[in-house]
Amino acid sequence: MLSPHISFEHLKKAHWTLGQTENAKMVVEFVQASMNDHDYERVLNTFGDQPYKQHNRSMKDGITGVVGALEGLTKKFPEFSYDVKHVYVDGDYVTLHSHATMKVKHRGNDKQGFNIVDTWKVEDGKLVEHWDAVQALSFPMRIYSLLTGGAIRNSNGVF
């Protein structure tokens, strides 16, 4: 199965500073490696040895928390992927607006999967904090969200 590729060149904005561009590029690299390539060894080797505060209550803190959650998800849904539609940068904050799907046949169908807005805080070239908002687009994904969204794995709060 060919994993989707996020084209950073098509997403970057001319008005970004060099620092903002580097921050956005790092976030896109993280998302490509984790959400599309499912290359968790690369994610841990590249981003794993840094503090990382998670505001998605269903994930543990740290990059290891992200990897653990994604490993479980991709065991159930090995075709899971992120199609990044927009990237926004505001200082140290990088926001991605994406369409996540569980099956290859659902890619590009905005009635399937999830509408997701993720925001990362970047400090000194490192991902240090993450927030997200997830909207299930189809009935089966709404049910899946209800069944899997109850466990709270960190005490950081959503804001």
Backbone hydrogen bonds, N-H to C=O, Kabsch-Sander energy under -0.5 kcal/mol:
donor,donor_aa,acceptor,acceptor_aa,energy
3,S,1,M,-0.5
7,S,5,H,-0.6
8,F,6,I,-1.1
10,H,7,S,-0.7
11,L,7,S,-0.8
11,L,8,F,-0.9
12,K,8,F,-2.3
16,W,13,K,-1.2
21,T,17,T,-2.5
22,E,18,L,-2.4
23,N,19,G,-2.4
24,A,20,Q,-2.6
25,K,21,T,-2.6
26,M,22,E,-2.2
27,V,23,N,-2.2
28,V,24,A,-2.6
29,E,25,K,-2.3
30,F,26,M,-2.5
31,V,27,V,-2.6
32,Q,28,V,-2.8
33,A,29,E,-2.6
34,S,30,F,-2.4
35,M,31,V,-2.3
36,N,31,V,-1.1
36,N,32,Q,-0.8
37,D,32,Q,-3.0
39,D,33,A,-2.7
40,Y,38,H,-1.3
43,V,39,D,-2.0
44,L,40,Y,-2.7
45,N,41,E,-2.7
46,T,42,R,-2.5
47,F,43,V,-3.1
48,G,43,V,-0.6
48,G,44,L,-1.5
50,Q,47,F,-0.6
53,K,128,V,-3.0
54,Q,52,Y,-0.5
55,H,130,H,-2.2
57,R,55,H,-0.9
59,M,56,N,-2.2
62,G,52,Y,-3.0
65,G,62,G,-0.8
66,V,62,G,-1.3
67,V,63,I,-2.7
68,G,64,T,-2.6
69,A,65,G,-2.1
70,L,66,V,-2.6
71,E,67,V,-2.8
72,G,68,G,-1.7
73,L,69,A,-2.1
74,T,70,L,-3.1
75,K,71,E,-1.1
76,K,72,G,-1.2
77,F,73,L,-2.7
79,E,102,M,-0.6
80,F,77,F,-2.1
81,S,101,T,-2.3
83,D,99,H,-2.1
84,V,82,Y,-0.7
85,K,97,H,-2.8
86,H,97,H,-1.6
88,Y,95,T,-2.9
90,D,93,Y,-2.7
93,Y,90,D,-2.0
94,V,120,W,-2.5
95,T,88,Y,-3.2
96,L,118,D,-2.6
97,H,86,H,-2.2
98,S,96,L,-0.6
98,S,116,I,-3.2
99,H,83,D,-2.2
100,A,98,S,-0.6
100,A,114,F,-2.4
101,T,81,S,-2.0
106,H,103,K,-1.6
107,R,103,K,-0.5
107,R,104,V,-1.5
109,N,106,H,-2.3
110,D,108,G,-0.8
112,Q,109,N,-2.0
114,F,100,A,-2.9
115,N,135,Q,-2.7
116,I,98,S,-2.7
116,I,114,F,-0.6
117,V,133,A,-2.4
118,D,96,L,-2.4
118,D,116,I,-0.5
119,T,131,W,-2.7
120,W,94,V,-2.8
121,K,129,E,-2.3
122,V,92,D,-3.0
123,E,126,K,-2.4
126,K,123,E,-1.5
128,V,121,K,-2.8
128,V,126,K,-0.6
129,E,121,K,-1.1
130,H,53,K,-2.1
131,W,119,T,-2.5
133,A,117,V,-2.0
135,Q,115,N,-2.6
136,A,134,V,-0.5
137,L,113,G,-3.0
138,S,113,G,-0.7
142,R,138,S,-2.0
143,I,139,F,-2.3
144,Y,140,P,-2.4
145,S,141,M,-2.5
146,L,142,R,-2.1
147,L,143,I,-2.4
148,T,144,Y,-2.1
149,G,145,S,-1.8
153,R,57,R,-3.8
153,R,151,A,-0.6
154,N,57,R,-0.5
